[in-house]
Amino acid sequence: MSDVISTVLELSAHPDRLDDGALEVLSDIVARHPYFDAARILYLAALKCNGSSEYGVECGKALFFLPDSDTIDRAVDKILSKREL
Protein backbone atom coordinates (compact mmCIF):
# COMPACT_ATOMS: atom_id res chain seq x y z
CA MET A 1 0.00 0.00 0.00
CA SER A 2 2.89 2.41 0.63
CA ASP A 3 3.85 2.21 -3.07
CA VAL A 4 0.29 3.16 -3.98
CA ILE A 5 0.33 6.13 -1.62
CA SER A 6 3.75 7.21 -2.92
CA THR A 7 2.48 7.08 -6.50
CA VAL A 8 -0.61 9.14 -5.67
CA LEU A 9 1.44 11.69 -3.73
CA GLU A 10 3.95 11.96 -6.58
CA LEU A 11 1.24 12.52 -9.18
CA SER A 12 -0.52 15.01 -6.90
CA ALA A 13 2.68 17.01 -6.61
CA HIS A 14 3.34 16.80 -10.37
CA PRO A 15 0.04 16.85 -12.26
CA ASP A 16 1.99 17.49 -15.47
CA ARG A 17 2.79 13.75 -15.32
CA LEU A 18 -0.85 12.73 -15.80
CA ASP A 19 -0.14 11.05 -19.12
CA ASP A 20 -1.36 7.74 -20.57
CA GLY A 21 1.02 5.78 -18.33
CA ALA A 22 -0.27 7.52 -15.21
CA LEU A 23 -3.81 6.92 -16.42
CA GLU A 24 -3.18 3.19 -16.56
CA VAL A 25 -1.56 3.14 -13.10
CA LEU A 26 -4.37 5.19 -11.57
CA SER A 27 -7.00 2.99 -13.19
CA ASP A 28 -5.41 -0.03 -11.53
CA ILE A 29 -5.20 1.73 -8.15
CA VAL A 30 -8.86 2.79 -8.30
CA ALA A 31 -9.91 -0.74 -9.27
CA ARG A 32 -8.01 -2.23 -6.32
CA HIS A 33 -8.85 0.54 -3.82
CA PRO A 34 -12.27 1.98 -4.76
CA TYR A 35 -12.58 4.07 -1.59
CA PHE A 36 -9.23 5.84 -2.08
CA ASP A 37 -10.71 9.25 -2.89
CA ALA A 38 -7.43 10.99 -3.74
CA ALA A 39 -6.58 8.32 -6.31
CA ARG A 40 -10.06 8.51 -7.81
CA ILE A 41 -9.85 12.31 -8.18
CA LEU A 42 -6.42 12.03 -9.81
CA TYR A 43 -7.77 9.33 -12.11
CA LEU A 44 -10.61 11.63 -13.16
CA ALA A 45 -8.15 14.48 -13.72
CA ALA A 46 -5.99 12.22 -15.88
CA LEU A 47 -9.03 11.14 -17.90
CA LYS A 48 -10.09 14.75 -18.42
CA CYS A 49 -6.67 16.08 -19.39
CA ASN A 50 -6.14 13.18 -21.81
CA GLY A 51 -9.54 13.83 -23.41
CA SER A 52 -10.83 10.35 -22.61
CA SER A 53 -14.42 9.52 -23.50
CA GLU A 54 -14.54 7.54 -20.23
CA TYR A 55 -14.49 10.75 -18.16
CA GLY A 56 -18.31 11.06 -17.94
CA VAL A 57 -18.78 7.39 -17.11
CA GLU A 58 -16.14 7.50 -14.39
CA CYS A 59 -17.61 10.71 -12.92
CA GLY A 60 -20.89 8.85 -12.56
CA LYS A 61 -19.13 6.00 -10.78
CA ALA A 62 -17.31 8.48 -8.54
CA LEU A 63 -20.62 9.76 -7.20
CA PHE A 64 -20.98 6.47 -5.33
CA PHE A 65 -17.77 7.22 -3.43
CA LEU A 66 -17.54 11.03 -3.30
CA PRO A 67 -20.00 13.57 -1.87
CA ASP A 68 -21.35 15.29 -5.00
CA SER A 69 -20.53 16.31 -8.54
CA ASP A 70 -19.57 19.89 -7.57
CA THR A 71 -16.90 18.54 -5.24
CA ILE A 72 -15.59 16.28 -7.99
CA ASP A 73 -15.50 19.09 -10.55
CA ARG A 74 -13.73 21.50 -8.19
CA ALA A 75 -11.11 18.93 -7.20
CA VAL A 76 -10.39 17.90 -10.81
CA ASP A 77 -10.22 21.53 -11.97
CA LYS A 78 -7.84 22.40 -9.11
CA ILE A 79 -5.46 19.60 -10.13
CA LEU A 80 -5.60 20.60 -13.78
CA SER A 81 -5.01 24.27 -12.97
CA LYS A 82 -1.73 23.27 -11.27
CA ARG A 83 -0.80 21.42 -14.44
CA GLU A 84 -1.08 24.60 -16.49
CA LEU A 85 1.29 26.63 -14.28
QUIMO-V630148 format. One line per field, one symbol per residue. ss: DSSP state (H for helix, E for strand, - for the rest). phi: phi as a letter, one per 40 degrees, with the letter a starting at -180 (. if undefined). A space follows every 10 residues. Layout:
BEGIN
ss = ???
phi = ???
END
This chain:
BEGIN
ss = -HHHHHHHHH HHH-HHH--H HHHHHHHHHH HH----HHHH HHHHHHHHH- ----HHHHHH HH------HH HHHHHHHHHH HHH--
phi = .ccccccccc cccbcccccc ccccccdccc ccbcccdccc cccccccccc gcccdccccc ccccbbdacc cccccccccc ccccc
END
